[in-house]
Each structure stands twice: as structure tokens, then as C-alpha cells.
Amino acid sequence: MNTPVLDRILQHKHINAVLAWLLVGFVGGVAVVNIGRDPLWAGFAAIVAVLSVIPAVRRRSVWTMLPWEVLVLASLPLLARTFGIPGTGRVATYLSVATVALIIAVELDAFTSVSMTDTFAILFVVIATMAASGAWAVVRWGGDVYMGITFPLTERELMIEFVASTVAGVFAGVVFDLYFRRLRQTEGSWVSEA
């Protein structure tokens, strides 16, 4: 049984699902392409792909997917990173980490009994982004130590990266809030599926 807001998100579920699956395919392709070149980013893309298909797996329906707009946010940084668009390397990292937090927040709010207030949703995305940023730094450091993948950041640059990731988390939290606030205004209160 769907809630009014979830119905609104998925009102054109076939279009949403096709676009979402195309984006998941792209992210999966990024994972495959990067296996030899950059295994850490390949793993990151694989995590984004897995998180993206959780609603379909949980509901056992290919038509139940995250809003395609959320997956675009996840795909753009991976595209920039994969194809080396100048000046986007670190920005892509910050946005990617924030997007993972955004995907988790959307999935919790839309597909579980968890209900988030506006303030809590923003704080959740910011804190999840900060945690993911720290975990990503540890993974990259582990890649440097155990796999020989260069971790070129100095301590100062790492701290700047943490601050930038936090700013990206605030941005992602505000995007989350504005997106679902718009849905609430058109459909009433945001109530997650029980």
C-alpha cells in the first residue's frame, strides 16, 4: 500500500523506473570501467548502484525505484570523475559522498516506517555525509597502505576535504528538504509507508 506522497513520487512510475534504471546502468558501467583504473572509485560506484536498487529489491518490483532526480545527483559526480572533467575532481568527491547520504535519507523516509522532520532530515544528511566522508578517507588510506593506491592528500588538504564534504552535505540536506517540502505542499503531510 502506497502513501499519497510515495504515489506522487511514483505517479509516472514507468518513466521514473526507466530513467532510474538507465542511471543505475550508467553507474554500474562506471564501476566496471574503473575496476582497472581506479578500484576505489569502482567500489564507490558499485555502492551507489547497490543502494539505488534497494527499493526495487525490497518491493520485488522493477517499477519501484528512487526518484530519478536523486540518481542524477549520484551520477553526475561519477561522470565528472570518470571522464576527468577539468576542475571537478575534488568537487565530485564531495558531491558523491553527499549523494550517498541523500540516497540513504530518501530510502529511509520513503521506503521504511522512519519519518523525518525537516530539521532532522537536513541534520541526518549532513551528519551522514560527514560520517561517509570520514569512512571514504579511511578507505582511501587503506588503499594506499594495502593496495599501493596513492593517497596524495596532506593532513591540511584532508581537513579541507572534510569541511567541503560537510558543506556539500548541507547542500544535499537542503535539496532533500526542498524536494519533499514541495511534495508535501501538493499532497499533504509526508507520511512514510508503514
C-alpha positions as CSV (number, residue, x, y, z in Angstrom):
1,M,0.0,0.0,0.0
2,N,1.5,3.3,-1.1
3,T,1.2,6.7,0.7
4,P,-0.1,9.8,-1.2
5,V,3.4,11.3,-1.4
6,L,5.0,8.0,-2.4
7,D,2.3,7.7,-5.1
8,R,3.2,11.3,-6.2
9,I,6.9,10.4,-6.5
10,L,6.0,7.3,-8.5
11,Q,2.9,8.6,-10.3
12,H,4.7,8.1,-13.6
13,K,6.4,5.0,-12.2
14,H,7.2,3.6,-15.6
15,I,9.0,6.7,-16.8
16,N,10.7,7.1,-13.4
17,A,11.8,3.5,-13.4
18,V,13.2,3.6,-16.9
19,L,15.2,6.7,-16.2
20,A,16.3,5.4,-12.8
21,W,17.4,2.0,-14.3
22,L,19.3,3.8,-17.1
23,L,21.1,5.8,-14.4
24,V,21.8,2.7,-12.4
25,G,23.2,1.1,-15.6
26,F,25.5,4.1,-16.1
27,V,26.7,3.9,-12.5
28,G,27.3,0.2,-12.9
29,G,29.2,0.9,-16.1
30,V,31.3,3.4,-14.2
31,A,32.1,0.7,-11.7
32,V,33.2,-1.7,-14.4
33,V,35.2,0.9,-16.3
34,N,37.1,2.0,-13.2
35,I,38.0,-1.5,-11.9
36,G,41.4,-1.4,-13.5
37,R,42.0,2.4,-13.5
38,D,40.7,3.4,-10.1
39,P,39.4,0.5,-7.9
40,L,38.3,2.7,-5.1
41,W,36.0,4.7,-7.4
42,A,34.8,1.4,-8.9
43,G,33.9,0.3,-5.4
44,F,32.2,3.6,-4.7
45,A,30.2,3.4,-7.9
46,A,29.2,-0.1,-7.0
47,I,27.9,1.0,-3.6
48,V,25.8,3.7,-5.3
49,A,24.4,1.2,-7.7
50,V,23.5,-1.2,-4.9
51,L,21.9,1.5,-2.8
52,S,19.9,2.6,-5.8
53,V,18.3,-0.8,-6.4
54,I,17.3,-1.5,-2.8
55,P,13.7,-0.2,-3.3
56,A,13.2,-2.5,-6.3
57,V,14.6,-5.5,-4.5
58,R,12.7,-4.7,-1.3
59,R,9.4,-4.4,-3.1
60,R,10.2,-7.1,-5.7
61,S,9.2,-4.8,-8.5
62,V,11.4,-3.2,-11.2
63,W,9.0,-0.3,-11.3
64,T,9.8,0.8,-7.7
65,M,12.9,3.0,-7.8
66,L,14.2,6.1,-6.2
67,P,13.2,9.3,-7.9
68,W,15.4,9.7,-11.0
69,E,16.4,13.2,-9.9
70,V,18.2,11.7,-6.9
71,L,20.0,9.3,-9.1
72,V,21.1,12.1,-11.4
73,L,22.7,13.8,-8.4
74,A,24.6,10.5,-7.8
75,S,25.5,10.0,-11.4
76,L,26.9,13.5,-12.3
77,P,29.9,13.4,-9.9
78,L,30.7,9.9,-11.0
79,L,30.6,11.0,-14.7
80,A,32.8,14.0,-13.9
81,R,35.3,11.8,-12.1
82,T,35.3,9.0,-14.7
83,F,35.9,11.3,-17.7
84,G,38.2,13.7,-15.9
85,I,36.3,16.8,-16.5
86,P,38.8,19.6,-15.5
87,G,38.3,21.2,-12.1
88,T,35.7,18.6,-10.9
89,G,37.9,16.0,-9.1
90,R,37.5,17.1,-5.5
91,V,34.1,18.7,-6.1
92,A,33.0,15.3,-7.5
93,T,34.2,13.6,-4.3
94,Y,32.3,16.0,-2.1
95,L,29.1,15.7,-4.1
96,S,29.4,11.9,-4.3
97,V,29.7,11.5,-0.6
98,A,26.8,13.8,0.0
99,T,24.7,12.0,-2.6
100,V,25.2,8.7,-0.8
101,A,23.8,10.3,2.4
102,L,20.9,11.7,0.3
103,I,20.1,8.3,-1.2
104,I,20.1,6.8,2.3
105,A,17.8,9.5,3.7
106,V,15.4,9.2,0.8
107,E,15.2,5.4,1.1
108,L,14.7,5.6,4.9
109,D,12.0,8.3,4.6
110,A,10.2,6.8,1.5
111,F,10.5,3.1,1.9
112,T,10.6,2.4,5.7
113,S,8.5,3.4,8.7
114,V,11.0,6.1,9.6
115,S,9.5,9.6,9.4
116,M,11.8,12.6,9.4
117,T,11.0,16.2,10.3
118,D,12.5,18.8,8.1
119,T,15.2,19.8,10.6
120,F,16.1,16.2,11.4
121,A,16.3,15.2,7.7
122,I,18.8,18.0,7.0
123,L,20.8,17.1,10.1
124,F,20.7,13.5,9.2
125,V,22.0,14.1,5.7
126,V,24.8,16.5,7.0
127,I,25.9,14.0,9.7
128,A,25.7,11.0,7.3
129,T,27.8,13.0,4.8
130,M,30.4,13.7,7.5
131,A,30.5,10.1,8.5
132,A,30.7,8.9,4.9
133,S,33.4,11.4,4.2
134,G,35.5,10.0,7.1
135,A,34.8,6.5,6.1
136,W,35.9,7.3,2.5
137,A,39.1,8.9,3.8
138,V,39.8,5.7,5.7
139,V,39.1,3.5,2.7
140,R,41.4,5.6,0.5
141,W,44.1,5.5,3.2
142,G,43.7,1.7,3.4
143,G,44.0,1.6,-0.4
144,D,47.3,3.5,-0.1
145,V,48.7,1.2,2.6
146,Y,47.5,-2.2,1.4
147,M,47.0,-1.8,-2.4
148,G,49.6,0.8,-3.3
149,I,47.0,3.3,-4.5
150,T,48.4,6.8,-3.9
151,F,46.6,8.9,-1.2
152,P,48.1,12.3,-2.1
153,L,46.3,14.4,0.4
154,T,48.2,16.2,3.2
155,E,46.6,16.5,6.6
156,R,45.6,20.1,5.8
157,E,44.0,19.1,2.5
158,L,42.2,16.2,4.2
159,M,40.7,18.7,6.7
160,I,39.7,21.0,3.9
161,E,38.0,18.0,2.2
162,F,36.1,17.2,5.4
163,V,34.9,20.8,5.6
164,A,33.9,20.8,1.9
165,S,32.1,17.5,2.3
166,T,30.2,19.0,5.2
167,V,29.2,21.9,3.1
168,A,28.1,19.5,0.3
169,G,26.1,17.6,3.0
170,V,24.3,20.9,4.0
171,F,23.5,21.4,0.3
172,A,22.2,17.8,-0.1
173,G,20.1,18.2,3.1
174,V,18.5,21.4,1.8
175,V,17.9,19.7,-1.6
176,F,16.2,16.8,0.3
177,D,14.1,19.2,2.3
178,L,13.0,21.3,-0.6
179,Y,12.2,18.3,-2.8
180,F,10.0,16.7,-0.2
181,R,8.5,20.0,1.1
182,R,7.3,20.6,-2.5
183,L,5.7,17.2,-2.4
184,R,4.1,17.9,1.0
185,Q,2.6,21.1,-0.3
186,T,1.0,19.4,-3.2
187,E,-0.1,16.2,-1.4
188,G,-0.4,17.0,2.3
189,S,1.8,15.6,5.0
190,W,4.8,13.4,4.2
191,V,3.9,10.0,5.7
192,S,6.2,7.1,5.1
193,E,4.9,3.7,4.2
194,A,4.2,1.5,7.2
